[in-house]
Amino acid sequence: MTQRVTITETELRELYYQQGLNQDQIAQRLGVSQTTVWRRMADFGLLARPSRLAAPEHLVPPRILENWTPPLAYVVGLVTTDGCLKSDQPKVVDFSSTDQVLIDLYQCCLGIAAHVISVRQRTGRQLLSVKVSDAAYRGFLTDVGLKPNKSCILGALNIPVAVFPDFLRGCVDGDGSIWITQRQGHPLLGIQIASGSEAFVAWLQDTVARLTSIVSHIYRRERRWDLRFNACYADALAEWMYYTSDVPHLPRKRAVWEKYRLMVASQERKAPFVMDKD
């Protein structure tokens, strides 16, 4: 008599939804037939994962796209730097990150709860991805100026002035960095946004300068362009982006700026008082 293999619902969910294995791969992993896997999925009422050419329908609530808001502008910044409009899937918007907090924040701002696909990279880190199949959402991003294969051809976008700080904060959280260095015992703040498009970083530089008079510099790297804000200009930019504490943001990046502010305040308290002489 053939021994029945026990396959739990939790095990199937982990292999199929979290690890992204197909039914044949699960069967090989568990040492059973693909038919057995299919039957157990049917027993548990598990829906077949859509194929690559048919991403799951996760509709963004219409109210989210009706008017520009700080959360929506932040999402546009994230997608601009770390997202993808699939060329072979006309309704799909893909957003990927190794940061679970950022994935959760992205979904929260859009008012969705889509399935998160996790893929282990060569470095050992997990790359998390959310695919949203929504014609209205995709159309909104297209109207903004985003397009498939945008990395090296991105240019100026249609972002309202009122929410530009939110959009920029999304760019920093998506593919930017904030750091602190020391020079002659004094802390210096740095903020950088990277892109494969020179036209895009040039547009960012011009727009920030026009709206705030904050100075920045563009640096050419091997495969990208870096827009960098240094010292007092980086501090002014951070203050502009984080205009309130409750705007959508990645906490670990804001924390760097807050640490810098504390370091500066500490140095100012320790500075000796020097009386002016007539």
VMD Tcl script that draws the C-alpha trace (Angstrom):
set ca {
  {0.00 0.00 0.00}
  {1.40 3.38 -1.01}
  {1.95 5.72 1.92}
  {0.04 8.98 1.61}
  {2.29 12.02 1.75}
  {1.09 14.72 4.11}
  {1.21 18.21 2.61}
  {-0.02 21.03 4.81}
  {-1.72 24.21 3.65}
  {0.98 26.32 5.34}
  {3.69 24.44 3.47}
  {1.96 24.91 0.12}
  {1.39 28.62 0.72}
  {5.05 29.12 1.58}
  {6.37 27.27 -1.47}
  {3.84 28.56 -3.99}
  {3.15 32.15 -2.94}
  {6.19 33.18 -0.90}
  {8.98 31.32 -2.70}
  {7.30 31.57 -6.11}
  {7.78 27.89 -7.05}
  {5.48 26.42 -9.68}
  {3.51 23.21 -9.14}
  {6.10 21.03 -10.86}
  {8.93 22.49 -8.75}
  {6.90 21.94 -5.57}
  {6.29 18.35 -6.59}
  {10.02 17.78 -7.05}
  {10.76 19.45 -3.72}
  {8.27 17.27 -1.86}
  {8.87 14.07 -3.81}
  {5.31 13.77 -5.11}
  {3.58 14.11 -8.48}
  {2.39 17.42 -9.88}
  {-1.14 16.00 -9.85}
  {-0.86 15.47 -6.09}
  {0.19 19.08 -5.61}
  {-2.68 20.31 -7.78}
  {-5.20 18.20 -5.85}
  {-3.95 19.38 -2.47}
  {-4.16 23.00 -3.63}
  {-7.73 22.36 -4.74}
  {-8.51 20.75 -1.37}
  {-7.30 23.86 0.45}
  {-9.03 26.22 -1.97}
  {-5.74 27.83 -3.00}
  {-6.01 29.86 -6.17}
  {-3.53 29.21 -8.93}
  {-0.97 31.98 -9.13}
  {-1.47 33.95 -12.37}
  {1.18 33.49 -15.02}
  {3.85 36.10 -15.78}
  {1.72 37.41 -18.60}
  {-1.28 37.92 -16.35}
  {-0.35 39.64 -13.12}
  {-3.00 39.56 -10.37}
  {-5.61 42.31 -10.42}
  {-5.01 44.59 -7.42}
  {-7.04 47.68 -8.13}
  {-5.96 50.95 -6.56}
  {-9.02 52.67 -5.02}
  {-10.19 55.42 -7.42}
  {-10.08 58.03 -4.64}
  {-6.30 57.56 -4.38}
  {-5.82 58.72 -7.97}
  {-8.41 61.52 -8.00}
  {-6.15 64.25 -6.63}
  {-2.47 64.73 -5.94}
  {-1.67 64.10 -2.27}
  {1.62 63.68 -0.37}
  {1.23 59.86 -0.25}
  {0.49 59.66 -4.00}
  {3.43 61.92 -4.89}
  {5.66 59.82 -2.63}
  {4.57 56.67 -4.46}
  {5.36 58.29 -7.82}
  {8.85 59.04 -6.50}
  {9.30 55.42 -5.46}
  {8.13 54.05 -8.81}
  {10.24 56.59 -10.71}
  {13.44 55.36 -9.06}
  {12.71 51.75 -8.10}
  {9.66 50.75 -10.12}
  {8.96 49.37 -13.56}
  {6.16 49.71 -16.09}
  {6.16 46.32 -17.82}
  {6.46 46.63 -21.61}
  {4.87 43.21 -22.19}
  {2.09 43.72 -19.63}
  {0.28 46.97 -20.49}
  {-1.59 47.26 -17.17}
  {1.16 46.18 -14.79}
  {3.29 48.33 -12.48}
  {6.08 46.50 -10.65}
  {7.78 47.88 -7.54}
  {10.72 46.04 -5.97}
  {12.84 46.60 -2.88}
  {14.95 44.67 -0.40}
  {13.30 46.66 2.40}
  {10.08 45.18 3.77}
  {9.21 48.49 5.44}
  {9.31 50.27 2.09}
  {7.15 47.59 0.46}
  {4.57 47.96 3.23}
  {4.69 51.76 2.97}
  {4.16 51.59 -0.80}
  {1.06 49.43 -0.38}
  {-0.28 51.56 2.46}
  {-0.01 54.75 0.39}
  {-1.89 53.09 -2.48}
  {-4.52 51.53 -0.24}
  {-3.82 48.00 -1.48}
  {-2.76 44.67 0.01}
  {-1.18 42.85 -2.91}
  {0.76 39.60 -2.70}
  {4.49 40.14 -2.19}
  {6.84 37.96 -4.21}
  {10.18 37.17 -2.58}
  {13.25 36.12 -4.58}
  {16.65 35.34 -3.04}
  {19.47 37.28 -4.71}
  {23.04 36.08 -5.21}
  {24.06 38.21 -2.25}
  {21.68 36.24 -0.06}
  {19.29 39.16 0.41}
  {15.61 38.82 -0.39}
  {14.26 41.00 -3.21}
  {10.61 41.79 -2.54}
  {8.29 42.67 -5.40}
  {4.70 43.91 -5.68}
  {2.94 43.73 -9.04}
  {-0.17 45.82 -9.45}
  {-2.34 45.22 -12.51}
  {-4.51 48.29 -12.81}
  {-5.13 50.20 -16.04}
  {-6.09 53.43 -14.24}
  {-2.98 53.38 -12.04}
  {-0.74 52.58 -15.00}
  {-2.42 55.34 -17.02}
  {-1.88 57.86 -14.24}
  {1.85 57.09 -14.14}
  {2.05 57.30 -17.92}
  {0.43 60.74 -17.84}
  {3.04 61.79 -15.27}
  {5.72 60.92 -17.81}
  {6.85 57.43 -16.83}
  {7.28 54.77 -19.50}
  {8.60 51.22 -19.95}
  {12.38 50.78 -19.99}
  {12.69 54.23 -18.44}
  {16.07 53.88 -16.74}
  {18.18 55.71 -19.32}
  {15.51 57.75 -21.12}
  {13.72 59.35 -18.18}
  {13.31 63.11 -18.36}
  {11.15 65.84 -16.86}
  {7.93 64.67 -15.19}
  {4.58 66.33 -14.54}
  {4.75 66.80 -10.76}
  {2.77 69.62 -9.10}
  {4.88 72.09 -7.14}
  {2.79 71.61 -3.99}
  {3.80 67.94 -3.64}
  {7.29 68.09 -5.14}
  {8.98 67.62 -1.72}
  {6.97 64.40 -1.31}
  {7.94 63.19 -4.77}
  {11.59 63.97 -4.07}
  {11.42 62.13 -0.74}
  {10.13 59.11 -2.62}
  {13.09 59.33 -4.99}
  {15.51 59.45 -2.06}
  {13.84 56.49 -0.33}
  {13.67 54.55 -3.60}
  {17.16 54.92 -5.02}
  {18.91 57.52 -2.90}
  {21.05 57.68 0.19}
  {21.66 59.90 3.20}
  {24.92 59.82 5.15}
  {27.06 61.67 7.66}
  {30.78 62.34 7.27}
  {33.27 64.20 9.44}
  {35.54 67.04 8.41}
  {37.90 68.58 10.95}
  {35.73 67.24 13.73}
  {32.50 68.68 12.30}
  {29.63 66.50 11.01}
  {28.59 66.98 7.40}
  {25.37 65.68 5.87}
  {25.12 64.28 2.36}
  {22.06 63.35 0.27}
  {22.25 61.66 -3.13}
  {19.84 60.42 -5.81}
  {21.14 58.04 -8.47}
  {19.72 57.51 -11.96}
  {20.74 56.08 -15.31}
  {19.37 59.21 -17.00}
  {21.35 62.44 -17.05}
  {18.26 64.33 -18.24}
  {16.29 63.21 -15.18}
  {18.88 64.25 -12.59}
  {19.39 67.54 -14.44}
  {15.63 68.18 -14.25}
  {15.64 67.35 -10.52}
  {18.57 69.71 -9.97}
  {16.94 72.56 -11.86}
  {13.55 72.10 -10.21}
  {14.93 71.97 -6.65}
  {17.08 75.05 -7.32}
  {14.11 76.93 -8.77}
  {11.81 76.09 -5.85}
  {14.29 76.41 -2.98}
  {17.59 77.95 -4.20}
  {19.33 74.83 -2.82}
  {22.58 74.09 -4.66}
  {23.55 70.59 -5.83}
  {26.08 68.92 -8.11}
  {25.84 66.15 -10.72}
  {28.55 63.49 -10.92}
  {29.08 61.02 -13.76}
  {29.68 57.43 -12.69}
  {30.37 54.33 -14.76}
  {26.74 53.38 -15.31}
  {24.76 56.15 -13.69}
  {24.48 59.81 -12.78}
  {24.46 61.02 -9.18}
  {22.73 64.17 -7.99}
  {24.38 65.15 -4.72}
  {23.54 67.71 -2.05}
  {26.29 68.46 0.48}
  {26.66 70.06 3.90}
  {24.23 72.92 4.62}
  {22.41 72.32 1.32}
  {21.73 68.70 2.27}
  {20.39 69.84 5.64}
  {18.13 72.39 3.95}
  {16.89 69.76 1.51}
  {16.09 67.31 4.31}
  {14.18 70.00 6.19}
  {12.22 70.71 2.99}
  {11.44 67.03 2.37}
  {10.57 66.17 5.99}
  {8.35 69.19 6.54}
  {6.29 67.24 9.10}
  {7.05 64.07 11.01}
  {4.00 62.19 9.73}
  {4.61 62.38 5.97}
  {5.30 59.00 4.32}
  {9.00 58.22 4.64}
  {11.50 55.44 5.27}
  {12.33 55.80 8.99}
  {15.94 54.62 8.76}
  {16.82 57.35 6.25}
  {15.12 60.15 8.16}
  {16.91 58.89 11.27}
  {20.26 59.77 9.68}
  {19.19 63.39 9.28}
  {17.84 63.49 12.84}
  {21.15 62.09 14.12}
  {23.01 64.78 12.19}
  {20.84 67.49 13.76}
  {21.59 66.11 17.23}
  {25.33 66.04 16.50}
  {25.26 69.67 15.36}
  {23.23 70.74 18.40}
  {25.66 68.92 20.69}
  {28.65 70.69 19.16}
  {26.94 74.06 19.46}
  {26.33 73.48 23.17}
  {29.99 72.60 23.70}
  {31.35 75.54 21.73}
  {33.11 78.08 24.04}
  {31.62 81.51 24.40}
  {33.88 84.21 22.96}
  {33.22 87.82 23.90}
  {33.56 90.35 21.13}
  {36.19 92.99 21.74}
  {35.69 96.63 20.83}
}
mol new
graphics top color blue
foreach p $ca { graphics top sphere $p radius 0.5 }
foreach p [lrange $ca 0 end-1] q [lrange $ca 1 end] { graphics top cylinder $p $q radius 0.2 }
display resetview
